[in-house]
Amino acid sequence: MKKSFLFSCCMVALSLVLGTAVQAAEETTILTGKVRTTVTRAPIVHFNGVVDSLLVAPGDHVEKGQPLLRYTLQAEARRNLQREVNMGPGTESLRAQVLDLTSQLAQVQAQRNKARTLAASGLGSNKAFGRLEGDVQSLESRIELLQASIAKSQGNFDMRMNELSGYFDTEIREGMPLPQYLYLKSPIDGYVLSVSPTMNPGATFEAGYTPVSIGQMNPMLIQVPVYEAEISSLKVGDQALVEIPSLDDKSFKATITEIAWVSNEMDVSQASYFNVELTIPNPNLELKPGFKAVVRFTLK
C-alpha cells in the first residue's frame, strides 16, 4: 500500500516536471509591428510641368505602363526640349570632317599606288612608298574614329527620342513639333497607395517630383524586433500568428522570410534586437499599409 502511494506521488511529481519542461520548451512571445507592402514605387516626373489631369485615385489597380498623370511642360522646359529635338544628334561637323578626310585619303591612296608601282619597277624608293602607306593607314584610322563617334552620337540621340516617345506616349522624331501632353506612367503592376494633394489641374511642379506612389499588396510584409535571447529560437520558414486590431483582431498566418544577422543596436549598454520579416498572404486586400499587427511567435 505504501509502495503504491509512493509510486503515485512519484508519477505526479514527474508529470509536473515534464509539464514544466514542455512549457519551458514552447513559450510564446508577443511583438507588434506595422503592415507594409512588399514593393513600393514612386515614379518621378523628369521635367518642370503643369498638371492637366490626374488619371487615378488611391486604391485603383494599375498595370505597368498605365498613365497616372497627364501634364504639359512649363514654357522654358518646352523651349529647351524642343531645341534638343530640333538639333538632332549634332554630328554635322563630324560628318564634314569625314568628307574632308575621305577626299585626302583618295589623293594619298593615288600617290601611294603610284609610288608602289615605281618602287616595284626600280624607278622609285621603297622609303617613299612606306611613308605614303603610313599616311593612308593614318587617314583610314582617323576616319574610322570619326565614324564611330558619329554612330555613338546617333545612337544616344535615338535612345533619347525613344525615351521622349514614352513620356509623350507617341513617337518623337528629329525636328518634329512636340505634342502638347506628357504622361507619368506606372513602373509596376499594383495599387495606388497615395496621391499628392497638390495634384490639381493647373498646379505646377518641378522635375524630380513624385506625385503618386504605387504598391504591390499581395503578399504583405511585417517587420518586428526580436530580443537577442529569443532570436536563436526562430528560423526562416517558421509560422507565426498575426492579429490585426483594426480588423476586430482577425487572425492571419504569417511565415518568417528573413532574419537579420546584425542587431539594430550596437551600444553595449543597450539591449540588442534583431529585425524579423514575415510575409502574409493578402488575396482579398484586407490588409492595408500601416495597419498595426500583433505577432505571436512560438519559441522552441
Number of C-alpha atoms within 10 A of each C-alpha: 6 7 8 9 10 11 12 12 12 12 12 12 12 12 12 12 12 12 12 12 11 12 12 12 12 14 11 14 13 13 16 17 18 16 21 22 20 15 15 17 17 19 19 17 21 13 18 19 25 22 21 19 16 19 12 18 14 13 13 11 15 20 13 11 14 16 19 21 21 20 24 22 19 16 11 11 15 17 12 11 14 16 13 17 20 16 12 17 19 14 17 11 10 15 16 11 15 21 13 12 17 16 11 14 19 13 12 18 17 13 17 21 14 15 23 21 14 16 16 13 10 10 11 15 14 15 11 15 21 14 12 21 18 13 17 20 13 13 19 15 12 15 21 13 13 17 17 12 15 20 14 14 16 16 13 13 20 17 12 16 19 15 14 19 17 17 20 19 16 14 15 21 17 15 13 11 12 20 13 10 18 26 22 25 22 24 17 19 15 22 21 23 22 16 18 11 8 12 18 13 13 14 12 17 20 13 12 12 16 17 20 25 20 26 23 19 25 19 18 22 25 28 22 20 19 22 16 13 10 14 18 11 13 17 14 13 12 15 18 18 17 26 19 19 13 12 12 8 12 10 15 16 14 23 20 20 15 15 19 14 10 11 16 13 12 11 9 7 7 8 13 17 20 20 19 20 19 26 23 21 17 15 11 8 11 10 25 16 16 12 16 20 24 19 24 17 20 16 16 14
